[in-house]
Amino acid sequence: MTDNQPIVLDPAGTDIHGEIARIRELGPAGRVELPGGVVVWMVTDYAILRRLMTDPQVSKEPQDWTTLREGRIPADWVMTPWIGLRNMLRSSGEDHARLRKAVGPAFSTRRVQALQPRIEAMVSDLLDALADTPDGDIADLRADFARPLPIKVITELMGVPSEIGTPLCEHADGTLDTSAPPEQVQKDFMALLELVGRLIAYKREHLGDDLTSTLITGPDEATGPLLSDQELLDTLTLIISAGHETTVNLIDQTILALLTHPQARAAALAGEVEWEEVIEESLRWQSPIANMPFRFARVDLDLGGGVRIPKGEAILASFAGANRDRKAFGRSAGEFNPSSDRETGSRGHLAFGYGMHHCLGAPLARLEARIALPALLSRFPELRLASAADELRPMQNFVMNGHQALPVRLSA
């Protein structure tokens, strides 16, 4: 393979870590081809990716992408949802700070901690429902536990009426499917925007103590709304999409890690390893977002080792690659080991990003996992996989890192 031949990423993400290993052989970054023949740069080096995520010459503004600006990205591109909205994920500088400031209070330490009793009740209800599984039957922990919990949390936080909560999240999931036909992704994207519009209209008439109401009215009467109508729509769309899928994958992947590493599972249940350490190691080892779209070079970027990203090109941030970089996490970076025995710690991982764009919802995702995981494994001490781990089907996606299903038997 030559430098002029990009590695074609599998749209279904069937071997995310294998692809990353091949790209890493090219240097700290390599050219990759996305669906639709769109070529971008994937950065897998931990130190370089951290540097780029705080470099003012690396933008989150799609208009800095020459290929897009020149009209060479088709309107129906399967990844249009990643570049077609105006929110804090797609902005830089003062605009980003303003958009982030509007959302930040909803994810403050006080607000997140106040959610703990409600999350505990949700987890208890889900475990009670799982306990009704007939003896010997297979349960799907992704569909029946890992997925409904974050959906319940984010829709309640946002004040979403029950009748549109499920379709909202289903269409949000559809927009993230990088293996789907473009027309299906566009259909899901339009349906998602329509439902968010319905949510806004409903909340304008039924204001409450929730994130959507706060974004509509602003933090107080004197200040007023901080977002335009379009920014409000795009921001709520981002929160719905990002606010549940990452946490679903975190819970999914951590359950699998513990079921396939019985010593780590026993140590966590015995209190020999803190659950926080288990969660941080899981975030590092199986990043819920494997490859994060997009950043854009405002100048030529010299990465060292003879690798240069030209001005105007797009960058795919490989969190999964950086978090298994041996230069950062030692020779055992490819192993799951939530203990002090690891050569280097887990907590410097990039699973939630870094710098100004570090995920606002990270504390909430961690709290949900911290409540859900010990409760699940304590309630079902004989929990085990119902299939071989290598037979689990990954999501049809090279961005998100999870499974289509997580089949288990709850008892011996």
N, C-alpha and C positions, 0 to 999 in steps of 0.2 A: 504494500500500500504506500502511495506517495503522498506528499503534503497536499497535492492538488485533488485528492480523492477523499472527500469527507466520509466518515463512518455514518451509514444510514441507520438511524435509531429505529428500533422496532416500535411502531405506534402502540402496540399492546403492552409494552413493558414486560415481556415475559422473562427477561434476564437482565434486569437493571444493573446489578453489580458486575455481571460478566461484561456488559457493554462498557461500563465505567473503567474496568481493568484494562480493556483494549485501548480506550481513549487515553488513559494515563500513560501508556507506553509511548504516546506521541509527545509527551512533555506535560507541562503544567496546564495546558489547554489544548484542545483539538477541535477541528471543524467537524460539525455533525449536520446531517441532513434530516430535517423534520418532515412530517407529512406535507404533501404538496410540493416537494422539492425545494423547500426553503432552507437555506444553509445559514447556520449561526455558529458561534463558538461556545463550547462547553468547558468551563473551568472546574478542574477536579482537585487542584492543589489548595490545601487548607490556608496556608499563610497568604497566598496570592488572592484567594477569594475574599478573605477578611479585609485585605487591603483595598480591593476593588469596591467592596460594599461601603467604604467610608471615603472613597476618592471623589471629590467634587467634579472631576472630569468624567465620571461614570454616571450616566443619567438613568432615571426611570421613565423619562418622557418618550413615548413612541415616536413623536415627530423628529427625534434625533436619529432615527433608523433610516438610513439612506434608501434601503430597499422598499420600505413602506412609503416614504416621502415621494419616491419616483413612481409610485403606482404599480410596483411589481409584486405586491401581495394581493391575491384575489379577494374580492369582497366576501366570498363564502369560505374563506380559509377556516380549517377546523379549529385553529387556535385564536380566531378573532376575539372571543370573549376575554382573552388575556391582554388585548391591546385596545379594545373598543370602548372602555369605560374611563370616566374621569373620577378617580378616587385616590386615596392616599397611597395605594399600591402602584399607581401609574402617574405619580407626580414627584417633583423634587423641590428643594429649596423652600421658599416662603409658602408656596401653595401646599406643599406636603405638610409643613408645620401647622398651617391653619386647619387643614382637613383632619389631621391627627388630633389636634387640640379639641376639636368638636366631639370626637368619639372617646377620647381618653378617659373622661370621668366615669363612663360606664364600666370600665375595666380597672378602676382604682383598687388598691389593696383592700380598702374598707368595703367596697361594693362586692368584690369577689368573695371575701371572707363571709359576708352576710348571706351568701348563697349556699353555704355549706349545709345547713339543716335541710334545705329544700333538695339539694343534690342527694343527700343521704336518704331521704324519703323516696326519691325516684329510684335509686339503686335498690332499696329494699323491695319496692313494688316489682321491679324487673326480676329480682331473684325469686320472689314468690311465684311469679308467672313461670319461670324456668323450673321451679320445683314441681310444677304440675306435669312436667314431661313424663309420659309413661315409662316405667322401668324398661330399660333396654333400647328405647328409642334414641335417635340421634337428634341433638339440638344444634342449632346454628348460632354460635355466640356472636357472630358479626351482626346478623339480622335481628337477633332477639336480645342483645345486650350492648355490644360495642356501638351500634348505630343509633338505637333509639334514645340512649341517654344524652349524647350531645345535642341531638335534635330537640329533645324536650327542654334542655337547658337554654339553648340559643333562642328558640321560639318564645319561651317564657320571658327571657331577658328583653326581647324585642317587643313583647306584647302582641305577638302574632295570633290572630283568631284561630281556633282549633281547626276550622274547616279548610284553611289554606296552608297550614303548617307543613303537612306531609307533601302535598304537591310542590310547594316552594322548594323543599330540600331535594325532592326527586329531580326536578328540572335543573337545580343547581348542580347536582351530580352529573346530569347529562351534558352540561356545558364543559365538564372537565374530561370527558371521554375522548382521548386523543386518537383512538382507533375507530371511532364511529364515522359513518359517512358525513361529510360536511353539511348536507341538508338536514340531517337529524340533529346535529349540534346547533345549527341555526334555529331549528324549530324549538329546541329546548331553551335556547337563549332568549328568543322572543317571548316564549311562555313565561320564563322567569321574570323578565322585565315587566310583563303585563301583571303578574301576580304581585310584584313589589309595588307597582303603581296602585293596585287595589289595596294593599296594606296601608300605603300612605293616605289614600283617600279615607279609609276606615278610621285611621288614627286621628286624622284631622277632626273627625266628628266624635271620637271617643278617646280623648287624651287621658293618659294615665301615668303611673310611675314606671316608665319603661324607656328603653333606649330610643325607640322610634319617636315617641312623643317629645323627648328631650331634643332630638335633632330637628324636629319640626318647629318647636317653639324657641329654641335656644336655651342657654343655661339660666337666663333670668329675663324679666321683662325689659330691663334697661338695655341689655345687650342685644336681645332679639336673635333670630335665626343666624347661624354662622355659615350656612350652606345655601347655595342657590337650589332651585327645584331640581335641576339636572344633577348637581352634585349630591343632593339628598338621595335621589334614585340610585345613582351609581354607587354611593357609599353603602347603602343598605344592601344592595346586591352583593357587594364584596363581603360584608359581614356575614350574610347568610351562607355564602359559598365557603368562605374560609372558616366560619365560626363553628362548623360541625365536622367537616370531612377530615381535617387534620387530627382532631381528637378521636374520631372513629378509628383512624389508622394507628394512632398511638396505643389505644386500648387493645385493638386487634393484634398488633405486632408484639406487645408486651405479654399478652396471654400466651401467644405461640412461643415466645422466647422462654417463658417459665415452664411451659409444658414439655419443651424439648431440652431443658437444662434442669433436671430434677434437683441437683445440689443447690443451685441458686434459688429455686422455689422453696426448698426446705429452709434455707438460711433466712429468706425473707419472712416466712411464716413464723420462724423461731425468734425473730428479732435480732438475728446475728448480722443482718445487712438491712440498712434502713430502706424503706420503700422509696424514699426520694432518690436514693442511689440507683435502685432498680429502674426507676422511671428515666433518670438521666442517661443511664447506660443504654436503655432501649431506644431513646431518642437519638443517641449517637449511632448505634449499631444498625437500626432500621429507621432512618429518617422518614417521618410521615409524608413529607414532601421530598421526593427524591431529587427532582431537577426543577428549579424554580425559574419560570419565565418572568420577565426579561429585563436586562439592563442594556444600556447602549453607550458605546464609546464616543465621547465628544472630541477626543483627540486620539492620535495614535498611542496605543498603550504597549509599552515594552515590558513583557512579563519575565524577561531573562531566559537564558537557555536558548536563545535564538528565536523565541516565539514573540510575535507582535500581532496585536489585534488592531486592524486599521480603524481610523476614525469612521463613524457612521455605521459600524457593524453591531449586531445584536449578540448578547451574551446570555447563555443559559447557566445559572448558578447551580452546580451539582452539590447540593447539601450532602447527598448520600456518598459522593466521592470524597469530599473534604473531610467528612466525619469518619472515614476509614483510612485517612492518609497516615501512613506509618511514621512520617516525619513529625506528625503532631501527636499521635496517640500510641506510638510504640509498635513493636513487632507484632503484638497481639491485637492490632486494630481491627482485624477481620473477625475477632471472636467476641462473644457475649460474655462479659465477666464483671458483674456488678459488685465489686469488692475492692478493698484497699490494696489487693494484690496486683491490680492493673499497673502497668509500667507508668502510665500517666492517667490522670483523672478523666472523668467523662464530661465534666461540667462546662468545659470550654467548647462544646459542640456548637454547630451552626444550624441545628434543626429548626429553630425559630428565627433564623436570620441573624443579623448583626448590625449594630450602629443605629441610625435614625429609623431604619425600616424594620427593626426588631419587632416581632409580632406582639401587638397589644394584648391579644387574647392568650398569650402563653401562660400566665398565672392561672387562668380559668381552666385551660386544658390540663395543666398539672394537677389542679385540685380535683377535677373529675376523675382522673386516673388514680390519684392517691386514695380517693374514697372507694372507687369501683373495684380495683384489683384485689386488695386484701379481703374485701367483703365477699367477692366471688369465690376466691380460693378457700376461705374459711368456711363458707356455706357448703361448698362441694369439695371436700378434701380428697376424694377419689377421682376428681375430674381428669380426663385424659382425651387425647385426640382420637377421633374415629377414623382417621386415615393417616397414611404416612405424610410427614411434613412436606416432602418433595412432590406430593400429589396435589397439594393445594393450588388452586388457580389464582394467579395474581389478578389485580384489577386490570381492565383493558386500558392501560394508561401508563405513560412513561414519566408523568409529572407526580401523580399520587402513588404512594407505596403502601398497598394493603392487599387484601384478598377478597375474592368474590364471595367466599363463604368460609366459615371456620367451624367445621363439623366436630362435635365432641360427644362423648358419653359422660353423663354427670355422675354416674356411680359405677361400681365394679360390676 
